[in-house]
Amino acid sequence: RLFPNLHEERRVARVLIDIGLAYNLTGDPNAAIIALSEALAFARADCNPRGVLLALEKKGICHINAGQLSEAKACFQECRVLAEKEGELGYLPVALGGLSEVAMRRGNAEESLALSEEAQATFAALGNTSGAALETLGVGAAKASLGRTDEALADLRDALLWFAGDKERERHERFTLETLVELGTALNNDDGLRLLHAAH
């Protein structure tokens, strides 16, 4: 073993995850993936399920940002299975949300909606109000893509209500409005105009 001290391996994995996130924030997901792959290897060697789950989650996000959807799906699928196996249920809705995003980017709005609804329900069951509210945006986006604009608007309004008592209310409200604008612009039709109008 490269690091005979178990805790040293764990610290190295954590540092590599932070490095990967920093690369991703600077717009370099490929460099982030390299760092996160190394973090994942250390977490596996450490036999640290939480470290593996965290690395898989962040690596999956970076693969999405890099347009590598097959790799992203593999990360989130493994994260989902491991979360269930280890009883780390907080990671389960995160994995489901990641799989939903992959499905949406592949143009499969029906699959994306089913996964987002499952993630939303799981967040709610775990008492994670903020997570459930954020996933409501995924539900709304999928419904908008399916032409269910009235339902999408209702979901996005619900998200704003959920955020009302959140300590990061302003950031989440801004994200919701950005989602409305993004969806409205992408649809480029009368339904899109309704979404853009709702954002103002």
N, C-alpha and C positions, 0 to 999 in steps of 0.2 A: 504493500500500500504506500502511495506517495506521501500521505499524511497519516502517521501512526496515531496521532491524537484525534479522536473522533470529533471533538468540538472544533478543532482547527479546520477539518474538512467542512464542517457546517458553516463556519465563518467565511471560508473561501467561496463556497457556493453562494452565500448571501451577497458578498461583495461583487461577484460576477453577475448576479441578477441586477444589482444596482447599476453596474456598468452597462449592461444590456439595455436597461430602461433609459439610461442617459443617452445612449446612441439612438434609440428609437425617438426620443424627444427632439433630437437634433436632425431628424429626417433621414437617418441611415439605418433602416431596418435590417439590412444584410449584415452589417457589423454587429447589430444587436443580437441577431440570430446566432452568430458565432459565439458570442459571450454567453448567451443563454444555453447553448448546447453544451458548453463546458460546465456551466452551473448545474445542468441536469445530470451530467456524468458524475460530478462530485456528490450530488444529492443521492444518486443511486448507490454510489460506493459507500455512502454514509448510512444507507438503509434508513433514510429519513423521508417517510411518506409525505409529510407536509412540504418539505423542500422540493420533492419531485413534483407535487401538485402545483406549487407556486411557479416553478420553472416551466412546466408544461403550459400553464395558463398564459404566462407572459410570452413564451415562445410562439404559442398559437396566435396571439394578437399581432406579433411582429411578422409572422408569415402572411397574415391577412394584409398588413400594410405593405408587404413586399409583393403582393399579388400571387402568392404561392398557396392557393386554396387547398390543394390536396394535402400539403404538409400541415397546414393549419387544421384541417379536419382530423388528421391523424393525432395531432396533439390534444385536441379537445375530446376526441373519442377515448384516448387513453386516460385523460384526466377524469372523464365521467366514470369509467370502469373502476379506476383506482379509488376515487372518492367514495363510491358505493362499497367497495371491498373493505376500505379502511375505516368506514364510518365517519369520514370527514365531509359531512353533508353540506357544509358551507361552500364547498367547491363544486357541488353538483349543479346548482343553477347557473354558476359561472360557465361551466362546460357546456351546458345546454344553450346558453346565450351565445357562446362562441360558435357552436354548430349552427344556430339560427342565422348568424351573420354570414357564415360560409354559404348556407343555402340561399340566402337572399342575393348574395353577389353572383351566384350561379344562375339566378333567374328563377329559382324555385320558391315562389312566394308562399305556396300552400304548406310546404315542408317547414319553411321559416316560421310561419305563423304557429304551427303546431308546437315547434320547439320553444318559441318565445312564450307561448301560453303556459307550457309546462314549467319553464324557468320562472315565470312570474308567480305561478302557484306555489312553487317550491320556496322561493324567497319569502313569500307571505307566510307559509307554514312555519318557516324558521324564525319568523318575527323580524325579518330584515326589511323594514318599510322602504328604506332608500333603494335597496336593490330591486324590490318589486316595482317601485315607481319608475326606475330607469328601464326595467324590462318592459314596462307598459309602452315605452317609446318604440321598442322592437315590434310589439304587437300592433301598434298603430301604423308603423311603416309597412308591415306586411299587408295589413288590411287596405291601406291606400294603394299599394301595388296591385291588389286584386279588385280595385274599383269600388271598394266598400268605404267610400269617403266619409259618410256620416258617422260610421262606427269608428273610423280612424280619428276623426276630430274629437269624438267623445272620449276615446282612450287618451289622447294627448291632453285634453282638459283634465281628465282624471289624474294624469301624471302631475300636472301643476298643483292640483289639490293635495296630492300625497306629499309634494315637496314643501307645502306651506309651513310645516313644523320642523323641517330639516335644517340642521345647522349650516349646511352648504346650499341653502335655498337659492341664493342668487346665481350661483354657478349652474345648478341644475335647471333653473328656469331658463337661463340663457341657452343651455344645451337643448332644451325642449323647443324653444323658438327657432334655433338653428336647424333642428330636425324638420320643423314645419317648412322652413324656407327651402331646405334641400329637397324634400319630397315634392313640394309644389313646383320647383324648377325642373326636377327630373320628369315629372308627369307631363308637363307642357301641354295641358289641355284645360277644359273648364274645371275639372276637379282640382287640378293643380292651382288654378287661380283662386279657388276657394281656400285651399290650404295657405297660399301666400297671403290672402286677405286676413285669415285667422291669425297669422303671425304678427300683424300690424295692429 
